[in-house]
C-alpha cells in the first residue's frame, strides 16, 4: 500500500506542507467505510444529521397511509444525500460560526472564539489562540481530475496526503481510519490520523474532494491530551464541509 500511496501523492501537485508548530495544520462524515479501525456511528452526533425537506405537493396530496409512508421514505433518503448549509449547522449546533466562500466554492463551520489567521499556502485558517494545535485550515490546488476516486481508494490517498503534506517529515504519522461518503452526488474522502512530534502528538481529522477543477483539503485537529474534549467539535467541523455553487 505504501508504494501505491507514494505513487498517488506523486501524481498530484500537492499543497504546501502545513506548519504544525504554528497550529496551522489541518480533518467529516461517516458512511461507506474503508476502515483501518472501527468507525463510530454517525447517528450518535445530532449535529451531523442533515435535514431534508419535501415540497408542499408531496406532503399534501395523499390522505392514504401508503402514500404517506412513501413520502416519509423519500424524505428520509434525501437526508442521506444532502447537507445543510453552514448557517443551518451553526444554528443547530451551539457554539459554531459558518463560513461560505462562493468565489472559492466551499463552506464549513468552526467553533466560536477561534480567530482567523493568515498562513502562507492556506486559503483560510481559524485557530484557538490559547491552544495553537486546535485549528482548521482549507487548501485548494488545481487538478485535471474530476472525481476524488480517480486518485485511488480512501486509505491510499489519505496515507500519501498525511505523510507528504499534512505532517512534517520529522513527525511519526499513523492513519487511523479512512472512508468515503457521497454528498449531493459528489464523493468525499474523510480520514483520521495522528502526528507525533518529540514533545506533543496531534490528533487530526481531514476531508478531501475534487470540484471546480480543484483538489480541496480541509483539516482540523487538537493536541492528543485534549482529544476527548475536542473530538465532537472537530467532527462537526469536518462534517459541515461542503462544496458550494461558485458565483
Order of alpha helices (4+ residues) and beta strands (2+ residues): alpha-beta-alpha-alpha-alpha-beta-beta-beta-beta-beta-alpha-beta-beta-beta-beta-alpha-beta
